[in-house]
């Protein structure tokens, strides 16, 4: 089922295998979805999520509660040894390369609650992809918390389950009020304090293959250093191509910085992530490469533009 959800051409499938660390055999660490917040398929009607916790949970907290514990859901021991066992999910696909095809590619996006607090530590959750081609050898790709390539924060990924903000609660004048967070926090989808998760941009990886051969692709996501603070990976659009081509896409999201219902006078923050989803660079074109018009009935706040 996972293979058919993410293959551009299901006829290329020879066999598939899936495993995870959930002892209930309910396969809660994988989900086949048609949408999740700002996420949508990059090909066809569905995509897959693999997680070190419960895939597709919104929000990604213990028991999926809002507010809830940022510890998330773990399936191994709470305090594993230095070498594990750690939570993991693995998908193996055996595929036939069609006639005339010389590349295989796929779309990924990595999400983690280990970001930003644990960047540069041993708590380095990661997703690994291995492509085994008899003619081209073994190709390998890894994205992890310590890679430094997170470009989205919690407020940029609404509805994904990782739109979480750290907050502590105190009893004050007969009601619970948010206070400054520290340590292992309560998290909420309401942006009281600091972003408590992050994501990469949508990434396309391309590996060389040869026509008519059988290849293997292995996707694996795993906790590192502990079993808590969940991570997940979006996977879609596994496809073959004959030769390289650029494929530039833009994903645009917006946020009302004043909160609540959008009202006259509110400030709107737009975030646009531009990615080359193809397998070669885009040549420099005359004129602007990208243009986004200021929406009607709004005005630009000068000095607010930021690009990285």
C-alpha positions in Angstrom: 0.0 0.0 0.0 2.8 2.5 0.8 4.6 1.7 -2.4 1.5 2.3 -4.5 0.9 5.6 -2.7 4.2 7.1 -3.7 5.2 5.5 -7.0 4.6 7.6 -10.1 4.3 4.3 -12.2 3.1 1.4 -10.0 4.0 -1.0 -12.8 7.7 -0.6 -11.9 7.1 -2.3 -8.5 8.5 -5.8 -8.0 8.1 -6.1 -4.2 8.0 -4.0 -1.0 8.7 -4.6 2.7 8.0 -2.4 5.7 8.9 -2.6 9.4 8.9 -0.4 12.4 9.5 -0.5 16.2 5.8 -0.4 17.3 5.3 -3.7 19.2 1.5 -3.6 18.6 1.8 -4.5 14.9 -0.7 -1.7 14.2 1.8 0.1 11.9 1.1 3.4 13.6 4.5 4.7 12.5 3.4 5.0 8.9 0.5 6.8 7.2 -0.9 7.1 3.7 -2.4 10.6 3.3 -4.0 12.9 0.7 -3.3 16.0 2.8 -1.9 17.1 6.1 -2.0 20.8 6.9 0.0 22.6 4.3 1.3 19.2 2.9 -0.2 17.8 -0.3 1.0 15.1 -2.8 3.7 16.1 -5.2 2.4 13.5 -7.6 -1.0 11.7 -7.8 -3.5 11.7 -4.9 -1.5 10.4 -2.0 1.8 10.6 -0.1 3.4 8.7 2.7 4.7 9.7 6.2 7.1 7.6 8.2 7.7 8.6 11.8 9.6 7.7 14.9 6.3 8.3 16.7 2.7 8.2 15.4 2.7 9.2 11.8 0.2 11.9 10.8 -0.7 12.7 14.5 -1.9 16.3 14.9 -0.3 17.6 17.0 2.8 15.4 17.5 2.7 15.1 21.3 2.1 12.3 23.8 -1.5 11.1 23.1 -1.8 13.8 20.5 -3.1 16.3 23.0 -3.1 20.1 22.7 -1.5 21.2 25.0 0.6 18.0 25.5 4.0 16.7 26.3 6.7 17.4 23.8 8.1 13.9 24.5 5.8 12.5 21.9 5.3 8.8 21.6 8.0 6.2 21.9 8.0 2.4 21.4 11.2 1.3 22.9 12.5 1.9 26.4 12.2 5.5 27.8 16.0 5.5 28.5 17.7 3.2 25.9 21.4 2.5 26.1 23.9 4.6 24.1 23.5 2.2 21.1 19.7 1.9 21.4 17.4 0.3 20.7 15.9 3.4 19.2 12.5 3.9 17.5 12.7 3.5 13.7 10.6 2.9 10.6 11.9 1.3 7.4 10.5 0.9 3.9 12.2 -1.2 1.2 11.2 -1.1 -2.5 12.4 -3.3 -5.3 11.8 -1.7 -8.6 12.4 -2.3 -12.3 13.9 0.5 -14.3 11.9 1.1 -17.5 13.4 1.1 -21.0 15.3 4.3 -21.7 15.4 5.6 -18.1 18.7 6.7 -16.5 17.7 8.4 -13.3 15.5 7.6 -10.3 14.3 10.5 -8.1 11.9 11.1 -5.1 10.6 14.0 -3.0 11.4 14.2 0.7 10.6 16.6 3.6 12.0 16.1 7.1 10.3 17.3 10.3 11.6 17.1 13.8 10.8 18.2 17.3 14.5 17.9 18.1 14.9 21.2 16.4 15.9 23.8 17.5 16.8 22.9 21.1 19.0 19.9 20.3 20.9 20.9 17.2 24.6 20.0 17.7 23.9 17.3 20.3 23.7 13.5 20.3 19.9 13.8 19.8 20.4 13.8 16.1 17.3 12.1 14.6 17.8 11.3 10.9 16.3 10.0 7.7 18.5 7.8 5.5 17.9 6.8 1.9 20.0 4.1 0.1 19.7 3.4 -3.6 21.3 0.1 -4.8 21.9 -0.1 -8.5 23.7 -3.2 -10.0 25.3 -1.0 -12.7 25.9 2.3 -10.8 26.7 1.0 -7.3 25.2 2.2 -4.0 24.0 5.8 -3.6 23.3 7.3 -0.2 21.5 10.4 1.2 21.0 11.5 4.8 19.2 14.4 6.4 19.5 14.9 10.2 18.9 17.4 12.9 22.5 18.5 12.9 22.7 19.2 9.2 21.8 22.9 9.6 19.5 22.8 6.6 16.2 23.5 8.4 14.5 26.4 6.6 11.0 26.2 8.3 10.0 26.7 11.9 6.8 25.7 13.7 4.8 28.7 12.5 5.7 28.0 8.9 4.2 24.5 8.9 0.6 24.8 10.2 -1.5 21.7 10.4 1.4 19.2 10.0 1.5 18.2 13.7 4.8 19.9 14.0 3.4 23.5 14.4 4.2 23.4 18.1 5.4 26.0 20.6 7.0 25.4 23.9 5.1 26.7 27.0 5.0 26.1 30.7 1.7 26.6 32.7 1.3 28.0 36.2 -1.7 28.4 38.4 -2.2 32.2 38.9 -5.2 34.0 40.2 -7.4 30.9 39.9 -6.5 30.1 36.3 -3.7 28.4 34.2 -1.4 30.9 32.5 1.6 30.4 30.2 5.1 31.0 31.6 8.6 30.9 30.1 9.5 27.4 29.1 12.6 25.4 30.1 13.6 21.7 30.1 11.1 19.3 28.7 8.1 21.4 28.0 4.4 21.4 27.4 3.7 22.2 23.8 0.7 23.9 22.2 -0.3 24.9 18.6 -0.9 28.4 19.9 2.3 30.5 19.4 2.8 31.8 22.9 6.5 31.4 23.1 9.3 29.8 21.0 9.0 27.5 18.0 9.6 24.0 19.2 9.9 22.1 15.9 11.2 22.6 12.4 11.3 21.2 8.8 13.5 21.1 5.8 12.2 22.5 2.5 10.8 19.9 0.0 13.9 18.2 -1.3 14.3 16.1 -4.5 17.1 13.6 -4.7 18.3 12.0 -8.0 20.4 8.8 -8.4 21.8 7.3 -11.6 20.5 3.9 -12.7 20.4 1.9 -16.0 17.5 0.8 -18.2 15.9 -2.6 -17.5 17.8 -3.4 -14.3 16.3 -4.1 -10.9 17.1 -1.6 -8.2 16.4 -1.3 -4.4 15.5 1.8 -2.5 15.6 1.8 1.3 14.0 4.6 3.3 14.7 4.6 7.1 13.9 7.2 9.8 15.2 6.7 13.3 15.6 8.4 16.7 19.2 9.1 17.8 20.4 9.5 21.4 17.0 8.8 22.9 13.5 7.6 22.0 11.6 10.8 22.7 10.9 14.0 20.7 9.4 12.6 17.4 10.5 13.2 13.9 8.9 12.3 10.6 9.6 12.3 6.8 7.3 13.0 3.9 7.9 10.7 0.9 6.3 11.0 -2.6 6.8 10.9 -6.3 9.3 8.1 -6.9 9.8 8.3 -10.6 12.2 7.5 -13.4 13.5 9.9 -16.0 15.6 9.6 -19.1 17.7 12.7 -18.9 18.1 15.7 -16.5 15.6 18.5 -16.4 14.9 21.5 -14.0 11.5 21.6 -12.2 11.1 24.7 -10.1 8.2 24.9 -7.6 7.1 27.5 -5.0 5.2 26.7 -1.9 3.5 29.8 -0.3 2.0 29.9 3.2 0.6 32.8 5.3 0.0 33.7 8.9 -2.0 36.4 10.7 0.6 37.8 13.1 -2.2 39.4 15.2 -3.9 36.0 15.7 -7.6 35.3 15.7 -9.8 36.2 12.7 -8.1 38.3 10.0 -9.1 41.9 10.5 -8.3 45.3 8.8 -5.0 46.5 10.2 -3.6 43.1 10.9 -0.1 42.2 9.7 0.2 39.1 7.4 3.4 37.2 7.1 3.9 35.3 3.8 6.6 32.6 3.6 7.6 31.3 0.1 9.9 28.3 -0.3 11.3 27.9 -3.8 12.9 24.5 -4.7 14.3 23.0 -7.8 12.6 19.6 -7.9 14.4 18.5 -11.0 17.7 16.8 -11.4 19.8 19.5 -13.1 20.4 23.2 -12.4 18.1 25.9 -13.8 20.0 28.2 -16.3 20.0 31.9 -15.6 17.1 33.4 -17.5 16.7 37.0 -18.6 14.6 39.1 -16.2 13.2 38.0 -12.9 13.4 34.3 -12.0 10.4 34.6 -9.6 7.7 37.2 -9.0 5.0 37.3 -6.4 2.5 40.2 -6.5 1.4 42.0 -3.4 -2.3 40.8 -2.8 -5.1 43.3 -3.4 -6.2 45.3 -0.4 -2.9 45.0 1.3 0.3 47.1 1.4 3.9 46.0 1.7 5.7 46.8 5.0 8.9 48.2 3.9 12.1 46.7 5.4 10.3 43.4 6.2 11.6 41.4 3.3 14.0 38.6 4.2 15.6 36.0 1.9 18.0 33.1 2.6 
